[in-house]
Amino acid sequence: MTDRPLKELKEISPEQVVLIAGPTASGKSALALELAARQGRAVVNADALQVFANWRVLTARPSPGEEAVAAHRLYGHMPGDEPYSVGRWLREVAGLLAAEPRPVIVGGTGLYFTALTEGLAEIPEVPEEVRREARAQMQAEGLDSLVAALDAPTRARIDTANPVRVLRAWEVLRATGRGLAAWQDETPPPLLPPERAACLLLAAGRDWLAERIERRFDAMLAAGALEEARANLAGWDPSLPSAKAIGAAQLIAHLRGEMTLDEAREAAIIATRQYAKRQRSWFRARMRTWRPLAAG
């Protein structure tokens, strides 16, 4: 990360909460860390996969050295076999804001930022037996069977190609008898209205980002990503939220002898680029008022 983005942040008050969103591999974590170090802020995670303890290298969580530079919150605090939701994240952030009122919140999960700045529907907890039923149906009948069962307003609102979103919508309908869209229409006021924060969005060109993604995955392999996958092999369950770490399925497949390491590498890089494309689409659709910063 160069000093260029940091120079553009000089007018931000040290007393103001800073939100930094951006696609994977865009350099947002480095920017957040430097800003936190310069202004004495804590860094709060807004990435749905960096909360899990079992994937540090593959989710690009901050290193121990980086964590020594500034306080880091909500990183690696969840076991890999437990569910985690945007609602839980929002409750944890509420507690953090009460204790540390001016952190820099950084990540690539657009839904987390939208919930923080626009509000989140207060949906009852989904029982674990319903979660198991949803996963079993998806494995037996495919994602389309879950999509077909959704109410029309919810189906029109969510990304029906995203298994996580479809599972969530199906579980809510099954558990409450009401569609996710109906719950969302009763959303309470946000925890952090956007006018009370500096909302920053790192913008990265497709080709520039594609090259960064490839280099970063190679760096992950060099840093022990394959060994990390081997440690997760015995308890591997593709239905777990932590198993959605980009590259995890491909490295597990290699360890099972289903593809070469080169094939796993290529598949993981392609999956990461596809994920970055989905992130950019979300940012364009839902975060148009955020201040853009050029990555790099």
C-alpha positions in Angstrom: 0.0 0.0 0.0 1.4 3.4 -1.0 0.9 6.7 0.9 -1.4 8.0 -1.8 -4.7 6.8 -0.2 -3.5 7.8 3.2 -2.8 11.4 2.0 -6.4 11.5 0.9 -7.6 10.7 4.4 -6.0 13.7 6.2 -9.3 15.5 6.6 -10.9 12.6 8.4 -11.3 13.4 12.1 -9.5 11.1 14.5 -12.7 11.0 16.4 -14.7 9.6 13.5 -15.3 5.9 12.9 -13.7 4.8 9.6 -15.2 2.1 7.4 -13.0 0.7 4.6 -14.5 -1.8 2.2 -13.0 -3.2 -1.0 -12.6 -6.4 -3.0 -10.3 -9.2 -2.0 -6.6 -8.5 -2.5 -7.1 -4.8 -3.0 -4.9 -3.7 0.0 -7.7 -2.6 2.3 -6.2 -4.4 5.4 -2.8 -2.7 4.9 -4.5 0.7 4.6 -6.6 0.1 7.7 -3.6 -1.0 9.7 -1.5 2.0 8.8 -4.4 4.3 9.6 -5.0 2.6 12.9 -1.3 2.8 13.8 -1.1 6.5 12.9 -4.3 7.5 14.8 -4.3 5.0 17.7 -7.4 3.1 16.5 -8.4 -0.5 16.8 -9.0 -2.6 13.7 -12.3 -4.4 13.5 -12.9 -7.2 11.1 -15.8 -7.0 8.6 -15.0 -10.2 6.6 -17.3 -13.2 7.1 -14.5 -15.7 6.8 -11.7 -14.1 8.8 -13.8 -14.7 11.9 -12.9 -18.4 11.9 -9.9 -19.7 13.7 -9.1 -22.7 11.4 -8.3 -20.7 8.3 -5.7 -18.0 9.0 -3.4 -18.1 5.9 -6.1 -18.9 3.4 -8.4 -16.0 4.5 -5.5 -13.5 4.6 -6.1 -12.7 8.3 -3.6 -10.3 9.8 -0.3 -11.9 10.9 0.9 -11.9 14.5 3.3 -9.1 13.5 0.5 -7.0 12.1 -1.7 -7.7 15.2 1.2 -6.3 17.3 1.0 -3.0 15.6 -2.6 -2.2 16.5 -5.4 -3.9 18.4 -7.4 -6.3 16.2 -11.0 -7.3 17.0 -13.3 -10.1 15.7 -10.5 -12.0 13.9 -10.2 -15.8 14.3 -12.5 -15.8 17.4 -14.9 -18.5 16.1 -14.4 -22.2 15.9 -14.5 -23.5 12.3 -17.4 -25.9 13.0 -19.8 -23.2 14.4 -22.2 -21.0 12.5 -21.7 -17.3 12.3 -24.2 -14.7 11.1 -24.3 -11.0 10.2 -26.7 -10.6 13.1 -24.1 -11.9 15.5 -21.4 -9.8 13.9 -23.5 -6.7 14.3 -24.2 -7.4 18.0 -20.5 -7.9 18.6 -19.7 -4.6 16.8 -22.2 -2.8 18.9 -20.4 -3.9 22.0 -17.0 -2.9 20.6 -18.3 0.6 19.6 -19.4 1.1 23.2 -15.9 0.4 24.4 -13.8 1.7 21.5 -15.9 4.4 19.8 -13.5 5.3 16.9 -12.2 2.1 15.3 -11.4 1.4 11.7 -13.7 -1.3 10.5 -12.4 -3.1 7.4 -13.4 -6.0 5.2 -14.9 -7.3 2.0 -18.3 -8.6 3.1 -20.7 -6.0 1.8 -23.6 -7.4 3.7 -21.9 -6.6 7.0 -21.4 -2.9 6.0 -24.9 -2.6 4.7 -26.3 -4.0 8.0 -24.1 -1.7 10.0 -25.1 1.5 8.1 -28.6 0.7 6.9 -29.9 -1.6 9.6 -30.6 -5.3 10.0 -33.9 -7.1 10.3 -34.4 -8.6 13.7 -35.0 -12.2 12.6 -35.3 -14.9 15.2 -32.5 -17.4 15.5 -32.8 -20.4 13.2 -32.8 -23.8 15.1 -29.9 -26.1 14.3 -32.2 -28.8 13.1 -33.5 -26.4 10.4 -30.0 -25.7 9.3 -29.3 -29.4 9.1 -32.4 -29.9 7.1 -31.5 -27.1 4.7 -28.0 -28.5 4.1 -29.3 -32.0 3.6 -31.8 -30.9 1.0 -29.2 -28.9 -0.9 -26.9 -31.9 -1.0 -29.7 -34.3 -2.0 -31.7 -32.1 -4.4 -29.4 -29.2 -5.3 -29.5 -25.5 -4.8 -32.4 -25.0 -7.3 -34.8 -27.0 -5.0 -34.2 -24.4 -2.2 -34.6 -21.5 -4.6 -37.9 -22.9 -5.9 -39.3 -23.1 -2.3 -38.7 -19.5 -1.5 -41.4 -16.9 -1.6 -41.4 -14.7 -4.7 -40.4 -11.4 -3.0 -37.3 -13.0 -1.4 -36.4 -14.8 -4.6 -36.4 -11.5 -6.4 -34.3 -9.8 -3.8 -31.4 -12.2 -3.1 -28.6 -13.6 -5.2 -30.0 -17.0 -6.1 -26.7 -18.2 -7.4 -25.1 -17.7 -3.9 -25.6 -20.9 -1.8 -25.0 -19.0 1.5 -27.8 -16.5 0.7 -30.2 -19.1 -0.5 -29.6 -21.3 2.5 -30.2 -18.4 4.8 -33.5 -17.4 3.0 -34.8 -21.0 3.0 -33.9 -21.4 6.7 -35.7 -18.2 7.7 -38.8 -19.2 5.8 -38.8 -22.7 7.2 -38.2 -21.6 10.8 -40.5 -18.5 11.0 -43.1 -19.0 8.3 -42.3 -15.6 6.9 -40.0 -14.8 3.9 -36.7 -13.1 4.4 -38.0 -10.1 2.4 -40.9 -9.6 4.8 -38.5 -9.5 7.7 -36.2 -7.1 5.9 -39.0 -4.7 5.2 -39.3 -4.2 9.0 -35.6 -3.3 9.5 -34.9 -1.0 12.5 -32.6 2.1 12.4 -28.9 1.3 11.7 -26.3 1.0 14.4 -24.0 3.4 12.6 -25.8 5.8 10.1 -23.4 6.6 7.2 -23.3 10.3 8.1 -21.6 9.4 11.4 -18.7 7.6 9.7 -16.1 8.0 7.0 -17.3 5.4 4.5 -14.4 4.6 2.1 -14.4 2.1 -0.8 -11.2 0.9 -2.4 -11.7 0.8 -6.2 -9.5 -1.6 -8.1 -9.3 -2.3 -11.9 -10.1 -5.8 -13.0 -6.7 -6.6 -14.6 -4.7 -5.0 -11.7 -6.7 -7.0 -9.2 -6.5 -10.2 -11.1 -2.7 -10.0 -11.0 -2.7 -9.2 -7.3 -5.0 -12.2 -6.6 -2.6 -14.6 -8.4 0.4 -13.3 -6.6 -1.3 -13.4 -3.2 -2.5 -17.0 -3.6 1.1 -18.0 -4.5 2.2 -16.2 -1.4 -0.4 -18.1 0.6 1.0 -21.4 -0.6 4.5 -20.3 0.3 3.2 -19.3 3.8 1.7 -22.7 4.5 -1.8 -22.7 3.0 -1.5 -26.3 2.0 -0.4 -27.3 5.5 -3.4 -25.4 6.9 -5.7 -27.3 4.5 -4.1 -30.6 5.7 -4.9 -29.6 9.3 -8.6 -29.2 8.3 -8.7 -32.4 6.2 -10.0 -34.8 8.9 -12.9 -32.6 9.9 -13.7 -31.3 6.4 -17.4 -30.6 5.9 -18.2 -28.5 2.8 -21.5 -27.4 4.4 -19.8 -25.5 7.2 -19.6 -21.7 6.9 -15.8 -21.8 7.4 -15.5 -24.2 4.5 -16.4 -21.3 2.2 -12.9 -19.9 2.5 -11.8 -19.3 -1.1 -9.3 -22.0 -2.1 -10.2 -24.4 0.8 -12.2 -26.8 -1.4 -9.6 -26.9 -4.1 -6.7 -27.6 -1.7 -8.7 -30.3 0.1 -9.5 -31.8 -3.3 -5.7 -31.9 -4.0 -5.0 -33.5 -0.7 -7.6 -36.2 -1.5 -5.9 -36.9 -4.8 -8.7 -35.5 -6.9 -6.5 -32.9 -8.7 -2.9 -31.8 -8.9 -1.5 -28.9 -6.9 -1.2 -26.9 -10.1 -4.9 -27.6 -10.9 -5.9 -26.7 -7.4 -4.0 -23.5 -7.6 -5.5 -22.5 -10.9 -9.1 -23.4 -9.7 -8.6 -21.4 -6.5 -7.3 -18.3 -8.4 -10.3 -18.5 -10.7 -12.7 -18.8 -7.8 -11.1 -15.8 -6.1 -11.5 -13.7 -9.2 -15.1 -14.7 -9.4 -15.6 -13.7 -5.8 -14.0 -10.3 -6.4 -16.4 -9.8 -9.3 -19.3 -10.5 -7.0 -17.9 -8.1 -4.4 -17.5 -5.3 -7.0 -21.1 -5.9 -8.2 -22.4 -5.6 -4.6 -20.4 -2.4 -3.9 -21.7 -0.8 -7.1 -25.3 -1.6 -6.3 -25.4 -1.0 -2.6 -22.5 1.4 -1.7 -22.8 4.1 -4.3 -22.5 6.9 -1.8 -19.3 5.7 -0.3 -16.2 7.7 -1.1 -14.0 5.9 -3.7 -10.3 5.6 -3.2 -8.0 4.2 -5.9 -6.3 1.0 -4.7 -2.5 0.7 -5.1 
